[in-house]
């Protein structure tokens, strides 16, 4: 049986959470580029040296926020996929893509940190790779399951170049086992397109253009599913 965290560990976890929450509030107010440990310390009534005991730098705090964001988004997509029958591939696609949009609309500033403009001077470390892949793993498993069941029609897509074929091998090994290139390539395009549509909505490109955003998203994701042969 795992040991219970000590009082000191629980206090540290609570203060770490408070720092992260204050940082998210700063993201909402000023954007990621303006994130400052000193400003977070002022918001919490702490001296800046105390905050540095929890996060050694602004970049370390940014990394923690990014990992939290990817994990939260991934969890939302995983949960949406899990409640659908495994053989309901169209329903799983609708649930997963809808969960991605719902999470983005509920957490616009965290979504912007993940998929918006890069933060000047910040380079994401390898620690972010696994959390970032959580949503792709759900999508890849859906495509692989649908392909294995014979539920995908052959998409009319051009053959990938030799370089792209190498990249697709890596993607297939990571998240889409046994999916052939002619399906894997448009499937990646479809998944990227989902986040493109979400970003257009969130960052204002649909203002004065698309009024019924939910209806458009449903139409767009149905169209994107057809790229890799999923009937909708």
VOMAR-825723 format. One record per residue (C-alpha): x, y, z; residue in three letters. Coordinates in steps of 0.001 Angstrom, whole numbers, always signed. Layout:
N
{px:X | py:Y | pz:Z | residuo:ALA}
...
! end
This chain:
232
{px:+0 | py:+0 | pz:+0 | residuo:UNK}
{px:+1535 | py:+3363 | pz:-992 | residuo:UNK}
{px:+2494 | py:+5647 | pz:+1856 | residuo:UNK}
{px:+465 | py:+8761 | pz:+2434 | residuo:UNK}
{px:+2165 | py:+12071 | pz:+1528 | residuo:UNK}
{px:+3672 | py:+13858 | pz:+4486 | residuo:UNK}
{px:+2297 | py:+17167 | pz:+5735 | residuo:UNK}
{px:+5219 | py:+18975 | pz:+4131 | residuo:UNK}
{px:+4563 | py:+17262 | pz:+805 | residuo:UNK}
{px:+873 | py:+18164 | pz:+957 | residuo:UNK}
{px:+1693 | py:+21809 | pz:+1718 | residuo:UNK}
{px:+4178 | py:+21908 | pz:-1151 | residuo:UNK}
{px:+1625 | py:+20423 | pz:-3542 | residuo:UNK}
{px:-984 | py:+22983 | pz:-2457 | residuo:UNK}
{px:+1365 | py:+25940 | pz:-2902 | residuo:UNK}
{px:+2488 | py:+24584 | pz:-6272 | residuo:UNK}
{px:-1158 | py:+24418 | pz:-7324 | residuo:UNK}
{px:-1757 | py:+28005 | pz:-6129 | residuo:UNK}
{px:+1237 | py:+29233 | pz:-8109 | residuo:UNK}
{px:+14 | py:+27450 | pz:-11236 | residuo:UNK}
{px:-3498 | py:+28874 | pz:-10807 | residuo:UNK}
{px:-2108 | py:+32387 | pz:-10404 | residuo:UNK}
{px:+24 | py:+31881 | pz:-13500 | residuo:UNK}
{px:-3039 | py:+30789 | pz:-15503 | residuo:UNK}
{px:-4828 | py:+33949 | pz:-14379 | residuo:UNK}
{px:-1848 | py:+35954 | pz:-15600 | residuo:UNK}
{px:-1995 | py:+34132 | pz:-18932 | residuo:UNK}
{px:-5624 | py:+35161 | pz:-19276 | residuo:UNK}
{px:-4865 | py:+38788 | pz:-18427 | residuo:UNK}
{px:-1569 | py:+39412 | pz:-20208 | residuo:UNK}
{px:-646 | py:+36416 | pz:-22361 | residuo:UNK}
{px:+2139 | py:+33876 | pz:-22085 | residuo:UNK}
{px:+4902 | py:+36233 | pz:-23231 | residuo:UNK}
{px:+4282 | py:+38449 | pz:-20198 | residuo:UNK}
{px:+4318 | py:+35621 | pz:-17649 | residuo:UNK}
{px:+6508 | py:+36595 | pz:-14711 | residuo:UNK}
{px:+7383 | py:+34762 | pz:-11510 | residuo:UNK}
{px:+7619 | py:+38110 | pz:-9724 | residuo:UNK}
{px:+4096 | py:+39037 | pz:-10790 | residuo:UNK}
{px:+2826 | py:+35642 | pz:-9660 | residuo:UNK}
{px:+4552 | py:+36135 | pz:-6310 | residuo:UNK}
{px:+2910 | py:+39550 | pz:-5883 | residuo:UNK}
{px:-503 | py:+38077 | pz:-6697 | residuo:UNK}
{px:-46 | py:+35433 | pz:-3986 | residuo:UNK}
{px:+1463 | py:+37809 | pz:-1424 | residuo:UNK}
{px:+4775 | py:+35948 | pz:-1498 | residuo:UNK}
{px:+8312 | py:+37172 | pz:-1900 | residuo:UNK}
{px:+9730 | py:+36222 | pz:-5286 | residuo:UNK}
{px:+12481 | py:+34132 | pz:-3698 | residuo:UNK}
{px:+9808 | py:+31878 | pz:-2196 | residuo:UNK}
{px:+8265 | py:+31192 | pz:-5617 | residuo:UNK}
{px:+11686 | py:+30264 | pz:-6980 | residuo:UNK}
{px:+11794 | py:+27426 | pz:-4481 | residuo:UNK}
{px:+8910 | py:+25843 | pz:-6393 | residuo:UNK}
{px:+9797 | py:+26860 | pz:-9949 | residuo:UNK}
{px:+13398 | py:+27688 | pz:-10755 | residuo:UNK}
{px:+12526 | py:+29890 | pz:-13733 | residuo:UNK}
{px:+9714 | py:+31281 | pz:-15834 | residuo:UNK}
{px:+10403 | py:+28552 | pz:-18401 | residuo:UNK}
{px:+9995 | py:+25838 | pz:-15779 | residuo:UNK}
{px:+6638 | py:+27311 | pz:-14796 | residuo:UNK}
{px:+5596 | py:+27545 | pz:-18465 | residuo:UNK}
{px:+6534 | py:+23907 | pz:-18956 | residuo:UNK}
{px:+4389 | py:+22892 | pz:-15975 | residuo:UNK}
{px:+1430 | py:+24827 | pz:-17389 | residuo:UNK}
{px:+1900 | py:+23279 | pz:-20825 | residuo:UNK}
{px:+2092 | py:+19758 | pz:-19402 | residuo:UNK}
{px:-1021 | py:+20398 | pz:-17298 | residuo:UNK}
{px:-2827 | py:+21724 | pz:-20369 | residuo:UNK}
{px:-1934 | py:+18806 | pz:-22613 | residuo:UNK}
{px:-2898 | py:+16333 | pz:-19891 | residuo:UNK}
{px:-6231 | py:+18049 | pz:-19290 | residuo:UNK}
{px:-7038 | py:+18139 | pz:-22996 | residuo:UNK}
{px:-5922 | py:+14535 | pz:-23431 | residuo:UNK}
{px:-8024 | py:+13388 | pz:-20492 | residuo:UNK}
{px:-11113 | py:+15121 | pz:-21894 | residuo:UNK}
{px:-10666 | py:+13422 | pz:-25268 | residuo:UNK}
{px:-9931 | py:+10043 | pz:-23679 | residuo:UNK}
{px:-13074 | py:+10233 | pz:-21556 | residuo:UNK}
{px:-15243 | py:+11222 | pz:-24524 | residuo:UNK}
{px:-13905 | py:+8313 | pz:-26577 | residuo:UNK}
{px:-14225 | py:+5808 | pz:-23742 | residuo:UNK}
{px:-17984 | py:+6184 | pz:-23329 | residuo:UNK}
{px:-18733 | py:+5285 | pz:-26958 | residuo:UNK}
{px:-18983 | py:+1660 | pz:-28122 | residuo:UNK}
{px:-15646 | py:+529 | pz:-29579 | residuo:UNK}
{px:-17262 | py:-366 | pz:-32915 | residuo:UNK}
{px:-19007 | py:+3035 | pz:-33249 | residuo:UNK}
{px:-16128 | py:+4649 | pz:-35097 | residuo:UNK}
{px:-18105 | py:+7631 | pz:-36353 | residuo:UNK}
{px:-19503 | py:+8259 | pz:-32871 | residuo:UNK}
{px:-16020 | py:+8047 | pz:-31387 | residuo:UNK}
{px:-14719 | py:+10557 | pz:-33933 | residuo:UNK}
{px:-17571 | py:+12948 | pz:-33195 | residuo:UNK}
{px:-17072 | py:+12538 | pz:-29439 | residuo:UNK}
{px:-13302 | py:+13009 | pz:-29542 | residuo:UNK}
{px:-13347 | py:+16031 | pz:-31819 | residuo:UNK}
{px:-16245 | py:+17577 | pz:-29902 | residuo:UNK}
{px:-14385 | py:+17108 | pz:-26629 | residuo:UNK}
{px:-11346 | py:+18883 | pz:-28081 | residuo:UNK}
{px:-13495 | py:+21869 | pz:-29076 | residuo:UNK}
{px:-15371 | py:+21930 | pz:-25766 | residuo:UNK}
{px:-12119 | py:+21927 | pz:-23794 | residuo:UNK}
{px:-10657 | py:+24690 | pz:-25957 | residuo:UNK}
{px:-13721 | py:+26907 | pz:-25548 | residuo:UNK}
{px:-13722 | py:+26339 | pz:-21793 | residuo:UNK}
{px:-9952 | py:+27006 | pz:-21491 | residuo:UNK}
{px:-9107 | py:+29467 | pz:-24277 | residuo:UNK}
{px:-5924 | py:+30840 | pz:-22731 | residuo:UNK}
{px:-4537 | py:+27403 | pz:-21967 | residuo:UNK}
{px:-5409 | py:+26312 | pz:-25512 | residuo:UNK}
{px:-3570 | py:+29370 | pz:-26838 | residuo:UNK}
{px:-524 | py:+28375 | pz:-24796 | residuo:UNK}
{px:-584 | py:+24933 | pz:-26440 | residuo:UNK}
{px:-1549 | py:+25835 | pz:-30013 | residuo:UNK}
{px:-1108 | py:+29576 | pz:-30355 | residuo:UNK}
{px:+1949 | py:+31672 | pz:-31135 | residuo:UNK}
{px:+5258 | py:+30403 | pz:-29688 | residuo:UNK}
{px:+6432 | py:+32198 | pz:-26555 | residuo:UNK}
{px:+9552 | py:+34232 | pz:-27429 | residuo:UNK}
{px:+12675 | py:+32692 | pz:-25951 | residuo:UNK}
{px:+10957 | py:+29527 | pz:-24745 | residuo:UNK}
{px:+11885 | py:+26068 | pz:-26013 | residuo:UNK}
{px:+9615 | py:+23245 | pz:-24868 | residuo:UNK}
{px:+11602 | py:+20381 | pz:-23300 | residuo:UNK}
{px:+11158 | py:+16678 | pz:-23980 | residuo:UNK}
{px:+8950 | py:+16438 | pz:-20860 | residuo:UNK}
{px:+6068 | py:+17844 | pz:-22911 | residuo:UNK}
{px:+6137 | py:+15141 | pz:-25626 | residuo:UNK}
{px:+4182 | py:+12386 | pz:-23861 | residuo:UNK}
{px:+1425 | py:+14698 | pz:-22532 | residuo:UNK}
{px:+1142 | py:+16332 | pz:-25981 | residuo:UNK}
{px:+644 | py:+12917 | pz:-27590 | residuo:UNK}
{px:-2291 | py:+11842 | pz:-25407 | residuo:UNK}
{px:-4966 | py:+13201 | pz:-27730 | residuo:UNK}
{px:-3162 | py:+11847 | pz:-30806 | residuo:UNK}
{px:-3047 | py:+8393 | pz:-29215 | residuo:UNK}
{px:-6851 | py:+8376 | pz:-28910 | residuo:UNK}
{px:-7262 | py:+9460 | pz:-32515 | residuo:UNK}
{px:-4664 | py:+7002 | pz:-33802 | residuo:UNK}
{px:-6306 | py:+4129 | pz:-31953 | residuo:UNK}
{px:-9664 | py:+5082 | pz:-33477 | residuo:UNK}
{px:-8208 | py:+5040 | pz:-36995 | residuo:UNK}
{px:-6390 | py:+1757 | pz:-36361 | residuo:UNK}
{px:-9539 | py:+150 | pz:-34943 | residuo:UNK}
{px:-11653 | py:+1323 | pz:-37881 | residuo:UNK}
{px:-9080 | py:+84 | pz:-40387 | residuo:UNK}
{px:-8797 | py:-3318 | pz:-38680 | residuo:UNK}
{px:-12588 | py:-3663 | pz:-38766 | residuo:UNK}
{px:-12750 | py:-2821 | pz:-42486 | residuo:UNK}
{px:-14847 | py:+254 | pz:-41755 | residuo:UNK}
{px:-12786 | py:+2693 | pz:-43849 | residuo:UNK}
{px:-13276 | py:+3244 | pz:-47566 | residuo:UNK}
{px:-10128 | py:+3799 | pz:-49618 | residuo:UNK}
{px:-9512 | py:+7568 | pz:-49669 | residuo:UNK}
{px:-8635 | py:+9279 | pz:-52931 | residuo:UNK}
{px:-5309 | py:+10683 | pz:-51777 | residuo:UNK}
{px:-1991 | py:+11069 | pz:-53605 | residuo:UNK}
{px:+772 | py:+8633 | pz:-52746 | residuo:UNK}
{px:+3139 | py:+10034 | pz:-50094 | residuo:UNK}
{px:+6697 | py:+10966 | pz:-51011 | residuo:UNK}
{px:+9582 | py:+8851 | pz:-49749 | residuo:UNK}
{px:+10327 | py:+11378 | pz:-47000 | residuo:UNK}
{px:+6700 | py:+11506 | pz:-45901 | residuo:UNK}
{px:+6523 | py:+7708 | pz:-45955 | residuo:UNK}
{px:+9394 | py:+7636 | pz:-43457 | residuo:UNK}
{px:+7562 | py:+10074 | pz:-41212 | residuo:UNK}
{px:+4375 | py:+8033 | pz:-41502 | residuo:UNK}
{px:+6246 | py:+4941 | pz:-40373 | residuo:UNK}
{px:+7162 | py:+6729 | pz:-37156 | residuo:UNK}
{px:+3595 | py:+7952 | pz:-36663 | residuo:UNK}
{px:+2217 | py:+4482 | pz:-37360 | residuo:UNK}
{px:+4612 | py:+2877 | pz:-34901 | residuo:UNK}
{px:+3639 | py:+5428 | pz:-32237 | residuo:UNK}
{px:-142 | py:+5748 | pz:-32523 | residuo:UNK}
{px:-1580 | py:+4010 | pz:-35630 | residuo:UNK}
{px:-427 | py:+384 | pz:-35750 | residuo:UNK}
{px:-927 | py:-1431 | pz:-39060 | residuo:UNK}
{px:-2559 | py:+1566 | pz:-40795 | residuo:UNK}
{px:-1269 | py:+1850 | pz:-44379 | residuo:UNK}
{px:+236 | py:+5072 | pz:-45707 | residuo:UNK}
{px:-2720 | py:+5856 | pz:-47950 | residuo:UNK}
{px:-4923 | py:+6087 | pz:-44847 | residuo:UNK}
{px:-2374 | py:+7358 | pz:-42337 | residuo:UNK}
{px:-1426 | py:+10444 | pz:-44366 | residuo:UNK}
{px:-4974 | py:+11845 | pz:-44781 | residuo:UNK}
{px:-5769 | py:+10801 | pz:-41200 | residuo:UNK}
{px:-2991 | py:+13075 | pz:-39937 | residuo:UNK}
{px:-4367 | py:+15829 | pz:-42195 | residuo:UNK}
{px:-7810 | py:+15333 | pz:-40685 | residuo:UNK}
{px:-6555 | py:+15542 | pz:-37111 | residuo:UNK}
{px:-4542 | py:+18669 | pz:-37896 | residuo:UNK}
{px:-7620 | py:+20108 | pz:-39578 | residuo:UNK}
{px:-9704 | py:+19647 | pz:-36431 | residuo:UNK}
{px:-7327 | py:+21854 | pz:-34477 | residuo:UNK}
{px:-7172 | py:+24300 | pz:-37356 | residuo:UNK}
{px:-10939 | py:+24754 | pz:-37219 | residuo:UNK}
{px:-10830 | py:+25126 | pz:-33433 | residuo:UNK}
{px:-8051 | py:+27713 | pz:-33699 | residuo:UNK}
{px:-9959 | py:+29712 | pz:-36326 | residuo:UNK}
{px:-12955 | py:+29842 | pz:-33997 | residuo:UNK}
{px:-10972 | py:+30652 | pz:-30878 | residuo:UNK}
{px:-8665 | py:+33244 | pz:-32406 | residuo:UNK}
{px:-11398 | py:+35208 | pz:-34166 | residuo:UNK}
{px:-11012 | py:+34239 | pz:-37830 | residuo:UNK}
{px:-14692 | py:+33289 | pz:-37987 | residuo:UNK}
{px:-15912 | py:+36613 | pz:-36593 | residuo:UNK}
{px:-18522 | py:+38141 | pz:-38930 | residuo:UNK}
{px:-18165 | py:+35072 | pz:-41162 | residuo:UNK}
{px:-19586 | py:+31997 | pz:-39399 | residuo:UNK}
{px:-22458 | py:+32560 | pz:-36998 | residuo:UNK}
{px:-23427 | py:+29002 | pz:-36054 | residuo:UNK}
{px:-20002 | py:+27806 | pz:-34957 | residuo:UNK}
{px:-21210 | py:+24485 | pz:-33532 | residuo:UNK}
{px:-23001 | py:+23563 | pz:-36761 | residuo:UNK}
{px:-19971 | py:+24504 | pz:-38816 | residuo:UNK}
{px:-17671 | py:+22454 | pz:-36589 | residuo:UNK}
{px:-19908 | py:+19395 | pz:-36978 | residuo:UNK}
{px:-19917 | py:+19859 | pz:-40754 | residuo:UNK}
{px:-16165 | py:+20425 | pz:-40900 | residuo:UNK}
{px:-15273 | py:+17412 | pz:-38799 | residuo:UNK}
{px:-17606 | py:+15196 | pz:-40829 | residuo:UNK}
{px:-15851 | py:+16405 | pz:-43981 | residuo:UNK}
{px:-12428 | py:+15823 | pz:-42425 | residuo:UNK}
{px:-13387 | py:+12275 | pz:-41431 | residuo:UNK}
{px:-14060 | py:+11471 | pz:-45083 | residuo:UNK}
{px:-10439 | py:+12323 | pz:-45893 | residuo:UNK}
{px:-9308 | py:+9059 | pz:-44327 | residuo:UNK}
{px:-12349 | py:+7054 | pz:-45375 | residuo:UNK}
{px:-14585 | py:+7213 | pz:-42309 | residuo:UNK}
{px:-18275 | py:+7285 | pz:-43254 | residuo:UNK}
{px:-20275 | py:+9985 | pz:-41485 | residuo:UNK}
! end
